[in-house]
Amino acid sequence: MFLSVFEMFKIGIGPSSSHTMGPMVAAARFLDHLRAMPFTAEGLRASLHGSLAFTGVGHATDRAVILGLAGFAPETYDGEAAEAALKAIREERRVAPPGLAPLAFDPETDLRFDYGPPLPGHSNGMILMATDRQGDVIAQETYYSVGGGFVLTEAELRDGADTNDGPPVPHAFKTAAEMLEMCAATGKSIAALKRANELTRRDAATLDAGMKRLWQVMNDCIDRGLAAEGTLPGGLKVRRRAHDIHQALLAERGQNQRAPHTINDWMSAYAMAVNEENAAGGQVVTAPTNGAAGVIPATIRYWLDHVPGATTARIPEFLLTAAAIGGLVKHNASISGAECGCQAEVGSAAAMAAAGLAAVMGGTPPQVENAAEIALEHHLGMTCDPVRGLVQVPCIERNGLGTIKAVSAASLALRGDGTHLVPLDSAIETMRQTGADMSEKYKETSLGGLAVNVPNC
């Protein structure tokens, strides 16, 4: 199994990796399919199913599909150009993607939300269709957005094609137990194993530049969120809070009677800044998803700003370690809230962050694995129940608490020698089983939990 650090961490847009980025990526893949066809399509249709239908409007899934069919992509997204394109598409009822003739597409009639049973492969399913001049379907593909911006066709999901093709890697581990055995046998850290694997796909300069770019986008997102004020879009009238919390914390600096637990407020402010930006549709890095995008950046920022001896030179070690843990979770369970609830999103992010922090603070591979296990274990059973389908309540605060748990997990692990009762593999498998048993209404459909017990207006 090999999942690159650049697959676990993708630069994209909010508010959701599975509901915004994924559908946009699926639309781009369908356009590629049309470009390769020997005949010419005249129009397009799309239908959203399962969680993509139930919370699609709140997650801007409809907007993402329309823009994706017009040729937009998450990594190169331009907000002003997108607004202009949406206006033109609604007025002209057609899209004009690069490399194809203009295609008829009326968002009012050609984009359908299907609130029936989900498609069989995954709760985040969508069907894209191309039509001829008479409106008959001449090409069709089913896509599943499986979390973290990963997209699979129906055939790829059936055949298990969710890993990166390429040359063999020197350290191929599918479980945490195998990973620790390789660390012991080679004397390498988890980050060193992961780096060696990455170098089979790209040279060292490209790898390092890419990770530097990831942190730059993460850190810029924190800074934008700490500076921004106002109310988030979507109708819940949720007020941005990271700015005010941060300003209050800055004003309190140097006071003699600050409570020690105030450090938790710093961590929460960093995480909430990211997720407020995500909720506003800003640029974020999936870590491993948009809904959990604040935990890892906030943990790194906490380490850099508040832990003596921290240095940006070790951020690649943090990211590589975190990506190794995230790959294990994705391969053996899920990072999708629609599949396993928020334990798969914020829980996975906390495990990744705890592992990364333990690594850069000098932890041994067993201590790093223990940190990830502690963080994941104490998110087990967490539901995904966003109010009105928006990635705002409880998601924004939940990232703050996930960061606090990650730091606490790393600290606890570093107080021990790495010996512990519950292996990370067992926690991951428990998360998978819990997700399978969890009622669908608690898995990103907004049909249960806080979503039905909190007024939506």
Secondary structure, 3 states (H helix, E strand, C coil): CCCCHHHHCCEEECCCHHHHHHHHHHHHHHHHHHHCCCCCCCEEEEEEEEHHHHCCCCCCHHHHHHHHHCCCCHHHCCHHHHHHHHHHHHHHCEECCCCCCCEECCHHHHEEEECCCCCCCCCEEEEEEEECCCCCEEEEEEEEEEECCEEEEHHHHHHCCCCCCCCCCCCCCCCHHHHHHHHHHHCCCHHHHHHHHHCCCCCHHHHHHHHHHHHHHHHHHHHHHHHCCCECCCCCCCECCHHHHHHHHHHHCCCCCCCCCHHHHHHHHHHHHHHHHHHCCCEEECCCCCCCCCHHHHHHHHHHHHCCCCCHHHHHHHHHHHHHHHHHHHHHCCCCHHHHCHHHCHHHHHHHHHHHHHHHCCCCHHHHHHHHHHHHHCCCCCCECCHHHCCCCCHHHHHHHHHHHHHHHHHHHHCCCCCCCCCHHHHHHHHHHHHHHCCHHHECCCCCCHHHHCCCC
